């Protein structure tokens, strides 16, 4: 299962390649695939637990 960083880098590489090609059909296919990879990365990012060190029901009092 690829990670978020991997998916993001792959999408960026596809977009760079799509930008450099003169074939419009290939460019469209690459952009579509990059969009799919970005969606996968977004789904994985939203399914991750909150990385904060405090439980959600605890407020941090900074009274210094």
N, C-alpha and C positions, 0 to 999 in steps of 0.2 A: 504494500500500500504506500504509494508515494506521498511525501509530505507536502506541506503548503509551499515551502520555498522552492522545491523541485518543480511543482506545477506552475508556479509563477515564472520561474526562469524559462521553462519550456514554452510557455505562452509568449513571453517576450521574444524569444528566439524565432518563433514562427512569425510574429509580427514584423520583425526585422527582415526576414526572408521574403515575406509578402511584399514589403515595401521595395525590395531590391529587384524583384522580378518584373518582366515586361508582359507576362502572360496573365491577363485579367482573370481567367478561370482558375488558374493556380492560386493567384492572390486571394480570390474569394474563398477558395477551399481552405487555405491556410488561416485566414482571418476567422472563419467559422470554427475551425479546430481550436484556435487560440481562445475563442470565446467559451468553448466547452471546457477547456482546461481551467480558465479563470473561474467559471461557475463551480467546478469541483473544488478549487482552492477556497472559494468563499464558503461553500458548504462545510468543508472541514474546519475552517476558522470559526464558524458559528457554532459548531458542535463541541468545541473545546471548552473545558471548565474554566471558570474565572481564575486567573493566576494570582489574585490578590492574597496576601498572607492572612487576612482576616475573614472570618465567616461573614456571609452577607448580612446577618442581623446584628453585627457589632459595629458601633460607631467609634471612630478614632478621635479622642479628645486631645487636641494639642493646646494645652493651657500654659505653655511656657512663654 
